[in-house]
Amino acid sequence: MNKKNVMYVVLATFISSIVFFTGYTTYTTPSELYHVYISGKTIGYIESKEELESYINEKEAQLKEKYNVEKVYAPKDLNIVKEVTYNKKYQTKEEIYNKIKNVSPFTVKGYTFTIKGVEEADESEKYTTETIKINVLDKDIFINALKSAINVFINENDYDKYINNSQLEIKDTGSLIENVYIENEITVKETKISTNDEIYTNSDMLSKYLLFGTLEAQETYTVKPGDTIEQVSYDNKLSVEEFLIANSQFNSVDNILYPGEVVTLGILKPAFKLIEEDHVIELENTSYKTEIVYDNSMLMGVEKVKQEGQNGTNKVTKKIRKSNGEVISAVVISSEEVKPTINRIIVRGKGSINIGSLGTWAWPTATPYVITSQYGWRWGKFHEGLDISGTGYGSPIYSINDGVVVEAKFNGYNGNYIIINHNNGYYSYYGHMSKILISQGDIVHIGQQIGKMGQSGFATGTHLHLAVYKGYPWKGGVSINPYGLYK
């Protein structure tokens, strides 16, 4: 035997011994196998990817029943890679399935809606709302849930008329919806959803989440004798509007609560920002102004009423902009006098202009106006004043009483603001102005223009934030409802 033939025999014997001792199957030609990974880590090889997928679908009958789907898929982090290879062991589909189910959740086909956050501002800060992802098996689940949530903020009948372009023209007074849109960007993607994630299978549950930001049961309250909607709302850190939204069986703050009745106290945290723009024509009371006349013949500090004031009535046309049912801006387009306003005239002894009166308070804006946000709780925070809009950017702001200006400046939160000491224990605050017309130390008269309405600082829309305090604001002073001064 020549040397060449000897070499072939030795080599063949060597290879046979390796196969015998290792237990590997020898192939004379390469084979196709599938390398299976979870989260980048190998868990073995299989012969058929399709057989594994079919076996997963067969074994996960409970998931198919739970979600009412025809097929269950492999986990998201499962990766199956085809390889052409020699001498590799492979596992059965049952063995790979058992390894998978203990490591990663399976998936079902559905849709993920993404609601992108938007910029917001209140009296104390600017922030961006949270971006959220919502998983559904059917697009209609999301669409129907969103429509139900929208109808919490907009009357369903009015909204349907707007959508169907069937609103009636305003003949005398009334309102029309001019535009409705969601400010958030909403996108949808068809995908495979992990069964460990929240998957909404009905629109009612999803609608609740879109409104309250949670699926947990909302807090409730059992009505006691003498309770009113206004008082129950305030005591539980809700605005009246929030209470009415959470309890759709009521439609007005004046509705009667009956002892033993159970009401919901959930604080709304909408996942979206719904903007509604309305054209409104309505009759409004116009508040009379107080005119001060000084008489040299009268002693300082003495005053008398020369003419009593009477409120008038105007027919006002305005554009109202709302965010999730809350008025954020109002612009008066026109105003027609129906009943004239008669101003109150007070005669005072000269020299008494810096002594604030407890019985006489002037309204701080021109008329007509709109109170866009009341004193009290809103969205879980306490609002220490009135937001007054409707008279337009640059319109006059008046001092509500005689006093001395103790602050007149700008900061990032309040914008251009003024604080007046009325020398009777009360201080008034005027925020978000476009321009300040007086200075610290100035003595001001009741009804004197001190600034112009604006949107400076952390403000949503053009408005005046009027607050009244017993004691110096933010330095031990306690806020009161400014509206109570005019009753």
VEXTI-544399 format. One record per residue (C-alpha): x, y, z; residue number from 1. Coordinates in pm, 1 decimal, decimal comma. Layout:
REM VEXTI-544399
<<X Y Z> NUM>
...
***
This chain:
REM VEXTI-544399
<<0,0 0,0 0,0> 1>
<<142,7 332,4 -97,7> 2>
<<174,2 625,4 140,2> 3>
<<-121,4 808,8 -13,9> 4>
<<-364,5 518,6 46,8> 5>
<<-236,3 477,0 403,0> 6>
<<-316,4 840,9 473,6> 7>
<<-681,9 800,8 355,0> 8>
<<-733,2 497,5 581,4> 9>
<<-594,5 675,9 887,7> 10>
<<-806,3 983,1 821,4> 11>
<<-1126,2 778,7 777,1> 12>
<<-1059,1 588,8 1100,0> 13>
<<-1003,4 917,6 1286,7> 14>
<<-1330,5 1068,8 1166,0> 15>
<<-1523,8 751,5 1254,7> 16>
<<-1385,1 758,4 1606,2> 17>
<<-1495,8 1121,0 1653,2> 18>
<<-1849,4 1038,9 1541,6> 19>
<<-1860,5 731,2 1766,0> 20>
<<-1748,2 909,0 2081,2> 21>
<<-1938,9 1240,7 2039,7> 22>
<<-2275,5 1099,8 1930,6> 23>
<<-2322,0 1356,8 1650,1> 24>
<<-2506,9 1255,7 1337,6> 25>
<<-2289,9 1272,0 1027,9> 26>
<<-2425,8 1423,6 708,5> 27>
<<-2260,3 1384,5 377,7> 28>
<<-2442,3 1698,6 257,1> 29>
<<-2533,5 2016,2 450,7> 30>
<<-2884,4 2041,9 602,6> 31>
<<-3117,1 2334,9 671,6> 32>
<<-3198,4 2386,9 1038,5> 33>
<<-3348,1 2681,2 1226,0> 34>
<<-3152,3 2840,7 1507,8> 35>
<<-3388,6 2966,4 1780,4> 36>
<<-3302,1 3267,7 1999,1> 37>
<<-3487,8 3445,7 2279,4> 38>
<<-3363,6 3795,8 2365,1> 39>
<<-3045,4 3716,0 2173,6> 40>
<<-2971,4 3396,7 2366,2> 41>
<<-2976,2 3059,5 2189,0> 42>
<<-3222,1 2795,8 2308,2> 43>
<<-3159,9 2534,3 2035,9> 44>
<<-3234,4 2421,4 1681,5> 45>
<<-3551,3 2295,2 1512,0> 46>
<<-3619,7 2134,2 1179,2> 47>
<<-3927,9 2337,0 1085,5> 48>
<<-4019,6 2692,7 1174,8> 49>
<<-4375,9 2640,7 1047,0> 50>
<<-4428,9 2335,0 1265,3> 51>
<<-4318,9 2525,8 1575,4> 52>
<<-4555,4 2815,1 1498,0> 53>
<<-4844,5 2574,5 1437,8> 54>
<<-4769,6 2391,4 1762,0> 55>
<<-4770,2 2719,2 1959,4> 56>
<<-5110,1 2806,0 1813,6> 57>
<<-5240,0 2457,3 1895,6> 58>
<<-5120,2 2457,3 2257,0> 59>
<<-5236,7 2810,7 2346,7> 60>
<<-5610,2 2740,8 2325,8> 61>
<<-5672,8 2936,9 2648,6> 62>
<<-5524,7 3253,2 2501,2> 63>
<<-5732,6 3212,1 2185,6> 64>
<<-6045,1 3181,3 2397,5> 65>
<<-5951,4 3474,0 2624,0> 66>
<<-5896,9 3715,2 2336,6> 67>
<<-6141,3 3552,6 2092,8> 68>
<<-5875,5 3518,5 1822,9> 69>
<<-5801,9 3243,8 1573,5> 70>
<<-5427,7 3241,0 1615,9> 71>
<<-5160,8 3292,4 1882,8> 72>
<<-4809,3 3382,8 1772,4> 73>
<<-4454,5 3344,3 1904,7> 74>
<<-4311,7 3595,8 2154,0> 75>
<<-4184,9 3931,3 2027,0> 76>
<<-3827,4 3859,2 2132,7> 77>
<<-3819,9 3517,4 1962,7> 78>
<<-3590,4 3509,5 1661,1> 79>
<<-3567,8 3208,9 1427,7> 80>
<<-3275,4 3209,9 1182,9> 81>
<<-3229,9 2960,1 899,8> 82>
<<-2883,3 2802,1 889,9> 83>
<<-2718,2 2559,7 644,7> 84>
<<-2505,5 2342,0 870,7> 85>
<<-2331,4 2006,6 938,5> 86>
<<-2331,0 1793,6 1249,8> 87>
<<-2588,0 1977,4 1460,1> 88>
<<-2837,6 1834,3 1704,2> 89>
<<-3192,9 1968,1 1691,1> 90>
<<-3484,9 1963,3 1934,3> 91>
<<-3844,8 1873,3 1883,5> 92>
<<-4110,2 2143,3 1856,6> 93>
<<-4244,1 2029,5 2196,1> 94>
<<-3905,2 2084,2 2362,0> 95>
<<-3861,8 2432,9 2212,2> 96>
<<-4221,1 2528,0 2302,1> 97>
<<-4164,4 2430,5 2666,6> 98>
<<-3850,3 2643,8 2678,3> 99>
<<-4031,0 2942,9 2524,3> 100>
<<-4341,9 2941,6 2745,0> 101>
<<-4135,2 2967,1 3061,9> 102>
<<-3933,2 3262,7 2937,7> 103>
<<-4143,9 3498,8 2721,5> 104>
<<-4515,0 3570,0 2667,8> 105>
<<-4684,5 3476,4 2343,5> 106>
<<-4847,4 3736,7 2117,1> 107>
<<-5172,5 3804,7 1935,0> 108>
<<-5224,8 4018,1 1627,9> 109>
<<-5385,2 4358,4 1686,2> 110>
<<-5330,5 4733,9 1672,0> 111>
<<-5131,6 4975,0 1888,1> 112>
<<-5262,5 5332,3 1899,0> 113>
<<-5015,1 5596,8 2017,0> 114>
<<-5150,5 5922,6 2162,6> 115>
<<-4863,5 6169,4 2167,8> 116>
<<-4836,4 6415,1 2458,0> 117>
<<-4894,3 6788,2 2405,6> 118>
<<-4770,6 7101,1 2578,7> 119>
<<-4991,0 7234,8 2858,0> 120>
<<-4974,9 7526,6 3101,9> 121>
<<-5150,7 7622,7 3421,4> 122>
<<-5099,9 7905,9 3667,4> 123>
<<-4780,5 7750,9 3807,6> 124>
<<-4601,7 7552,1 3537,3> 125>
<<-4563,3 7445,1 3178,6> 126>
<<-4536,6 7073,8 3103,1> 127>
<<-4587,7 6809,2 2835,2> 128>
<<-4854,8 6547,3 2889,7> 129>
<<-4761,8 6179,9 2884,5> 130>
<<-4745,2 5987,9 2556,7> 131>
<<-4947,1 5668,3 2592,9> 132>
<<-4986,2 5349,3 2390,3> 133>
<<-5315,3 5159,3 2373,3> 134>
<<-5347,2 4802,2 2245,4> 135>
<<-5667,9 4673,8 2086,9> 136>
<<-5759,7 4370,2 1878,2> 137>
<<-5995,0 4567,4 1655,1> 138>
<<-5967,6 4931,0 1541,6> 139>
<<-6337,5 4985,8 1611,9> 140>
<<-6278,8 4926,4 1982,9> 141>
<<-6055,8 5234,4 1996,1> 142>
<<-6274,5 5443,8 1764,6> 143>
<<-6592,4 5373,3 1963,8> 144>
<<-6417,3 5431,1 2297,6> 145>
<<-6280,0 5764,6 2178,4> 146>
<<-6622,7 5876,1 2057,3> 147>
<<-6776,8 5784,9 2395,4> 148>
<<-6505,9 5984,7 2573,1> 149>
<<-6561,0 6282,6 2341,2> 150>
<<-6934,1 6274,6 2420,3> 151>
<<-6851,5 6326,6 2787,6> 152>
<<-6721,5 6673,3 2696,0> 153>
<<-6957,9 6750,7 2407,0> 154>
<<-7328,2 6670,0 2406,2> 155>
<<-7372,3 6362,0 2187,0> 156>
<<-7668,8 6507,3 1997,7> 157>
<<-7483,8 6834,5 1927,3> 158>
<<-7170,8 6646,2 1822,2> 159>
<<-7362,2 6421,5 1582,5> 160>
<<-7527,0 6727,5 1424,4> 161>
<<-7183,7 6884,9 1380,9> 162>
<<-7041,4 6566,4 1225,3> 163>
<<-7342,6 6532,2 993,9> 164>
<<-7345,3 6904,1 907,7> 165>
<<-7706,8 6934,0 1025,9> 166>
<<-7684,9 7211,7 1287,9> 167>
<<-7963,0 7470,0 1272,6> 168>
<<-7880,5 7834,3 1213,6> 169>
<<-7900,9 8062,1 1520,2> 170>
<<-8212,7 8281,4 1491,5> 171>
<<-8193,0 8483,7 1812,8> 172>
<<-7973,3 8324,3 2078,2> 173>
<<-7797,9 7989,9 2092,4> 174>
<<-7472,0 7824,5 1989,9> 175>
<<-7312,2 7638,8 1700,8> 176>
<<-7007,7 7412,2 1702,4> 177>
<<-6765,8 7549,3 1442,4> 178>
<<-6477,7 7308,2 1490,7> 179>
<<-6384,1 7000,2 1693,5> 180>
<<-6045,0 6832,7 1686,2> 181>
<<-5799,1 6642,5 1904,4> 182>
<<-5475,3 6833,4 1948,1> 183>
<<-5270,2 6520,5 2015,4> 184>
<<-5115,1 6337,2 1723,0> 185>
<<-5270,8 5988,1 1713,0> 186>
<<-5106,7 5710,6 1511,0> 187>
<<-5193,1 5342,3 1465,7> 188>
<<-4976,9 5042,8 1381,2> 189>
<<-5081,7 4685,7 1308,6> 190>
<<-4855,8 4463,1 1517,2> 191>
<<-4824,6 4154,8 1735,3> 192>
<<-4906,4 4239,2 2094,9> 193>
<<-4756,9 4066,7 2398,3> 194>
<<-5022,3 3892,6 2605,2> 195>
<<-4849,3 4035,2 2912,3> 196>
<<-4947,0 4387,6 2800,4> 197>
<<-5284,7 4551,2 2862,8> 198>
<<-5510,6 4463,8 2567,6> 199>
<<-5853,1 4628,5 2553,3> 200>
<<-6123,2 4397,5 2423,4> 201>
<<-6422,5 4627,1 2468,8> 202>
<<-6477,5 4998,5 2418,4> 203>
<<-6643,5 5067,5 2756,9> 204>
<<-6331,5 4977,6 2955,1> 205>
<<-6109,9 5171,2 2716,9> 206>
<<-6336,3 5477,0 2734,8> 207>
<<-6298,8 5475,2 3113,8> 208>
<<-5919,3 5463,3 3077,8> 209>
<<-5919,1 5747,3 2822,7> 210>
<<-6106,8 5967,3 3072,7> 211>
<<-5953,8 5874,4 3408,7> 212>
<<-5609,3 5738,5 3312,9> 213>
<<-5674,1 5419,4 3511,2> 214>
<<-5902,5 5116,2 3522,6> 215>
<<-5915,1 5115,1 3901,8> 216>
<<-6253,8 5172,7 4064,2> 217>
<<-6322,2 5541,4 4127,0> 218>
<<-6383,7 5673,1 4476,0> 219>
<<-6748,8 5722,6 4569,9> 220>
<<-6943,8 5929,0 4822,1> 221>
<<-7281,2 5867,8 4985,9> 222>
<<-7491,1 6184,7 4992,6> 223>
<<-7590,9 6323,5 5332,5> 224>
<<-7886,8 6550,9 5417,2> 225>
<<-7820,7 6909,8 5307,2> 226>
<<-7545,1 6821,1 5058,0> 227>
<<-7526,2 7014,9 4733,0> 228>
<<-7330,1 6939,4 4417,6> 229>
<<-7121,7 7252,4 4470,2> 230>
<<-7029,8 7163,5 4829,4> 231>
<<-6963,6 6792,7 4763,0> 232>
<<-6739,7 6889,8 4469,7> 233>
<<-6541,1 7144,0 4672,5> 234>
<<-6501,7 6916,1 4976,1> 235>
<<-6362,4 6640,2 4751,5> 236>
<<-6124,3 6856,5 4544,5> 237>
<<-6337,7 6857,0 4231,5> 238>
<<-6470,2 7137,9 4018,8> 239>
<<-6844,0 7135,1 3955,7> 240>
<<-6771,4 7062,3 3588,2> 241>
<<-6563,8 6755,5 3681,5> 242>
<<-6838,9 6632,2 3913,6> 243>
<<-7101,1 6662,2 3638,4> 244>
<<-6876,1 6479,8 3391,5> 245>
<<-6809,6 6195,1 3636,1> 246>
<<-7182,8 6174,3 3719,3> 247>
<<-7366,4 6198,6 3390,0> 248>
<<-7706,5 6156,2 3559,7> 249>
<<-7681,7 6524,8 3657,1> 250>
<<-7679,6 6811,7 3407,4> 251>
<<-7667,0 7119,7 3630,3> 252>
<<-7507,9 7238,9 3952,7> 253>
<<-7861,4 7313,9 4069,5> 254>
<<-7974,3 6948,7 4050,8> 255>
<<-8087,0 6811,8 4388,4> 256>
<<-7887,2 6542,6 4569,6> 257>
<<-8088,2 6293,6 4773,7> 258>
<<-7960,5 6143,2 5101,7> 259>
<<-7826,0 5792,9 5046,1> 260>
<<-7750,0 5857,0 4678,3> 261>
<<-7401,1 5736,9 4573,8> 262>
<<-7194,3 5967,0 4349,8> 263>
<<-6854,8 5924,0 4182,7> 264>
<<-6559,4 6135,6 4293,3> 265>
<<-6311,0 6039,1 4020,8> 266>
<<-6068,0 6311,4 3913,5> 267>
<<-6046,1 6325,8 3536,0> 268>
<<-5710,2 6273,7 3368,8> 269>
<<-5795,7 6262,4 2997,4> 270>
<<-5548,8 6090,4 2765,6> 271>
<<-5623,9 6345,4 2493,2> 272>
<<-5682,8 6718,6 2451,4> 273>
<<-6015,6 6779,8 2279,3> 274>
<<-6054,6 7130,3 2136,5> 275>
<<-6404,0 7264,0 2070,7> 276>
<<-6464,4 7602,0 1905,3> 277>
<<-6815,8 7748,0 1936,1> 278>
<<-7003,3 8046,6 1796,7> 279>
<<-7233,3 8172,1 2074,2> 280>
<<-7502,7 8440,3 2089,2> 281>
<<-7658,6 8500,6 2431,6> 282>
<<-7804,2 8761,6 2662,6> 283>
<<-7564,6 8867,8 2938,4> 284>
<<-7588,8 9093,6 3238,2> 285>
<<-7346,0 9385,3 3222,7> 286>
<<-7216,5 9489,3 3563,3> 287>
<<-7241,1 9855,4 3653,0> 288>
<<-6927,7 10049,0 3737,9> 289>
<<-6869,8 10257,6 4046,0> 290>
<<-6776,9 10620,4 3983,4> 291>
<<-6605,9 10815,1 4260,5> 292>
<<-6663,6 11190,0 4287,1> 293>
<<-6459,6 11391,3 4540,5> 294>
<<-6612,0 11682,4 4734,3> 295>
<<-6385,5 11936,1 4910,5> 296>
<<-6665,8 12026,5 5147,0> 297>
<<-6688,4 11674,8 5290,6> 298>
<<-6457,0 11538,4 5558,4> 299>
<<-6189,5 11283,9 5459,9> 300>
<<-6320,2 10928,0 5502,3> 301>
<<-6686,0 11029,3 5468,0> 302>
<<-6881,8 10910,4 5164,9> 303>
<<-7240,6 10895,6 5040,6> 304>
<<-7418,6 10726,0 4752,1> 305>
<<-7538,7 10981,2 4500,3> 306>
<<-7680,6 10725,1 4255,5> 307>
<<-7743,3 10352,7 4293,3> 308>
<<-7614,3 10129,3 4018,2> 309>
<<-7818,6 9896,3 3801,9> 310>
<<-7688,6 9613,2 3586,0> 311>
<<-7782,5 9618,3 3221,8> 312>
<<-7832,3 9352,4 2955,8> 313>
<<-7642,4 9304,9 2631,1> 314>
<<-7688,3 9063,7 2343,2> 315>
<<-7334,8 8931,9 2300,7> 316>
<<-7180,4 8739,5 2011,6> 317>
<<-6857,8 8560,3 2097,1> 318>
<<-6618,8 8286,6 1998,7> 319>
<<-6560,3 8030,0 2274,2> 320>
<<-6267,1 7787,6 2275,2> 321>
<<-6275,8 7488,9 2511,0> 322>
<<-6023,0 7223,2 2607,2> 323>
<<-6181,6 6901,3 2737,3> 324>
<<-6499,3 7091,4 2817,3> 325>
<<-6323,7 7376,7 3001,9> 326>
<<-6335,3 7726,4 2851,8> 327>
<<-5979,4 7841,4 2783,3> 328>
<<-6050,3 8153,6 2579,8> 329>
<<-6341,3 8373,0 2479,2> 330>
<<-6341,8 8659,2 2232,8> 331>
<<-6635,5 8900,5 2207,6> 332>
<<-6718,7 8971,4 1843,8> 333>
<<-7003,8 9215,4 1901,5> 334>
<<-7229,8 9345,9 2176,1> 335>
<<-7575,7 9502,0 2136,3> 336>
<<-7733,4 9687,4 2428,5> 337>
<<-8075,0 9552,0 2528,9> 338>
<<-8107,4 9725,5 2866,2> 339>
<<-7876,2 10015,4 2960,8> 340>
<<-7636,6 9997,2 3255,7> 341>
<<-7659,9 10269,3 3520,2> 342>
<<-7334,4 10332,9 3704,3> 343>
<<-7320,3 10375,7 4078,7> 344>
<<-7195,8 10719,4 4186,6> 345>
<<-7029,8 10770,9 4525,1> 346>
<<-6930,8 11109,3 4663,4> 347>
<<-6628,3 11108,3 4896,8> 348>
<<-6446,5 11356,3 5107,8> 349>
<<-6123,4 11458,2 4935,4> 350>
<<-5811,5 11276,7 5057,0> 351>
<<-5973,5 10940,4 5119,4> 352>
<<-5869,3 10777,5 4793,5> 353>
<<-5616,5 10542,0 4950,7> 354>
<<-5856,3 10386,0 5199,1> 355>
<<-6023,0 10076,5 5054,5> 356>
<<-6392,2 10031,2 5117,9> 357>
<<-6530,9 9692,3 5220,3> 358>
<<-6868,9 9769,0 5067,6> 359>
<<-6765,2 9890,8 4723,4> 360>
<<-6571,6 9683,5 4470,8> 361>
<<-6535,2 9755,2 4100,2> 362>
<<-6521,4 9487,5 3830,2> 363>
<<-6162,6 9454,1 3694,8> 364>
<<-6237,1 9426,3 3319,6> 365>
<<-6443,9 9591,8 3052,3> 366>
<<-6780,6 9436,0 2972,0> 367>
<<-6901,5 9204,2 2833,1> 368>
<<-6670,3 8941,0 2976,7> 369>
<<-6654,8 8563,4 3027,7> 370>
<<-6535,2 8385,7 3341,1> 371>
<<-6335,9 8101,0 3188,4> 372>
<<-6232,9 7939,9 3517,2> 373>
<<-6391,9 7971,1 3858,4> 374>
<<-6231,7 7988,0 4202,4> 375>
<<-6181,5 7638,9 4343,9> 376>
<<-6060,8 7293,7 4245,0> 377>
<<-5989,3 7196,0 3885,8> 378>
<<-5803,1 6887,0 3756,5> 379>
<<-5683,2 6807,7 4108,6> 380>
<<-5528,9 7152,0 4175,6> 381>
<<-5670,3 7450,5 4361,5> 382>
<<-5727,9 7763,1 4151,3> 383>
<<-5700,0 8067,7 4378,6> 384>
<<-5887,7 8316,2 4166,2> 385>
<<-6108,5 8391,3 3867,0> 386>
<<-5989,8 8373,3 3507,9> 387>
<<-6176,6 8645,9 3318,2> 388>
<<-6174,4 8659,3 2940,7> 389>
<<-6387,8 8798,2 2662,1> 390>
<<-6272,5 9157,1 2640,3> 391>
<<-5974,2 9084,4 2419,0> 392>
<<-5596,7 9122,2 2414,6> 393>
<<-5488,5 9470,5 2525,8> 394>
<<-5828,1 9562,1 2674,3> 395>
<<-5822,0 9758,5 3003,8> 396>
<<-5768,8 9613,6 3352,0> 397>
<<-5903,2 9820,6 3642,2> 398>
<<-5823,1 9832,8 4013,8> 399>
<<-6112,8 9680,6 4204,7> 400>
<<-6072,4 9927,8 4493,0> 401>
<<-5863,6 10214,9 4627,2> 402>
<<-5520,3 10120,9 4750,3> 403>
<<-5143,3 10129,2 4725,7> 404>
<<-4945,7 9928,7 4469,4> 405>
<<-4705,5 9698,2 4656,6> 406>
<<-4582,1 9496,6 4355,1> 407>
<<-4583,5 9569,5 3981,2> 408>
<<-4342,1 9349,2 3787,5> 409>
<<-4283,7 9038,5 3575,3> 410>
<<-4191,2 8680,4 3654,3> 411>
<<-4200,6 8360,2 3455,0> 412>
<<-4506,9 8213,2 3626,7> 413>
<<-4738,3 8513,3 3661,8> 414>
<<-4617,3 8716,1 3365,4> 415>
<<-4683,4 9088,1 3414,9> 416>
<<-4864,9 9116,3 3746,4> 417>
<<-4974,4 9371,3 4006,5> 418>
<<-5056,5 9342,2 4377,2> 419>
<<-5254,7 9619,7 4547,5> 420>
<<-5291,6 9668,8 4925,0> 421>
<<-5640,0 9806,4 4988,5> 422>
<<-5556,8 9908,2 5346,5> 423>
<<-5855,1 9718,3 5485,7> 424>
<<-5688,9 9378,3 5525,9> 425>
<<-5750,6 9281,6 5162,0> 426>
<<-5500,6 9254,5 4877,0> 427>
<<-5587,4 9207,8 4510,1> 428>
<<-5369,5 9035,5 4249,7> 429>
<<-5386,9 9080,6 3869,7> 430>
<<-5189,6 8834,9 3653,1> 431>
<<-5088,3 8760,0 3290,1> 432>
<<-5124,6 9120,1 3169,8> 433>
<<-4973,8 9236,6 2841,5> 434>
<<-4873,3 9571,4 2992,7> 435>
<<-4844,2 9733,1 3336,7> 436>
<<-4947,9 10101,1 3356,0> 437>
<<-4859,7 10185,4 3718,5> 438>
<<-4556,9 10140,3 3946,3> 439>
<<-4481,2 10013,1 4294,5> 440>
<<-4575,1 10276,3 4555,2> 441>
<<-4845,2 10441,2 4342,8> 442>
<<-5179,6 10527,4 4503,0> 443>
<<-5466,4 10406,8 4284,2> 444>
<<-5839,4 10482,2 4271,9> 445>
<<-6122,8 10233,2 4245,2> 446>
<<-6193,1 10174,2 3875,0> 447>
<<-5860,3 10324,8 3763,5> 448>
<<-5692,0 10148,1 3469,6> 449>
<<-5375,4 9978,4 3591,1> 450>
<<-5285,6 9751,0 3299,8> 451>
<<-5388,7 9572,4 2982,3> 452>
<<-5515,4 9215,9 2939,9> 453>
<<-5271,5 8964,2 2793,0> 454>
<<-5128,7 8614,3 2800,8> 455>
<<-4789,4 8656,0 2969,1> 456>
<<-4637,7 8392,9 3198,9> 457>
<<-4794,2 8047,9 3227,7> 458>
<<-5131,4 8123,7 3070,9> 459>
<<-5357,5 7940,3 2829,3> 460>
<<-5535,3 8199,3 2616,8> 461>
<<-5581,4 8571,4 2675,5> 462>
<<-5731,6 8638,9 3017,7> 463>
<<-5693,5 8815,0 3350,8> 464>
<<-5626,6 8606,4 3659,3> 465>
<<-5787,8 8800,2 3946,2> 466>
<<-5723,8 8683,4 4301,1> 467>
<<-5815,3 8839,3 4635,2> 468>
<<-5642,1 8760,9 4965,2> 469>
<<-5691,8 8840,3 5330,1> 470>
<<-5333,0 8927,4 5410,3> 471>
<<-5032,2 8959,1 5179,8> 472>
<<-5043,5 8704,8 4893,5> 473>
<<-4799,5 8411,5 4928,5> 474>
<<-4676,0 8553,2 5261,6> 475>
<<-4938,2 8420,1 5497,3> 476>
<<-5237,6 8564,0 5310,9> 477>
<<-5542,0 8342,2 5257,7> 478>
<<-5726,0 8347,5 4925,3> 479>
<<-6101,2 8410,8 4907,2> 480>
<<-6344,1 8379,2 4619,0> 481>
<<-6333,2 8718,9 4442,8> 482>
<<-6686,5 8667,2 4315,5> 483>
<<-6812,2 8691,2 4674,0> 484>
<<-6715,8 9061,1 4682,0> 485>
<<-6980,8 9142,8 4423,2> 486>
<<-7278,1 8964,0 4577,7> 487>
***
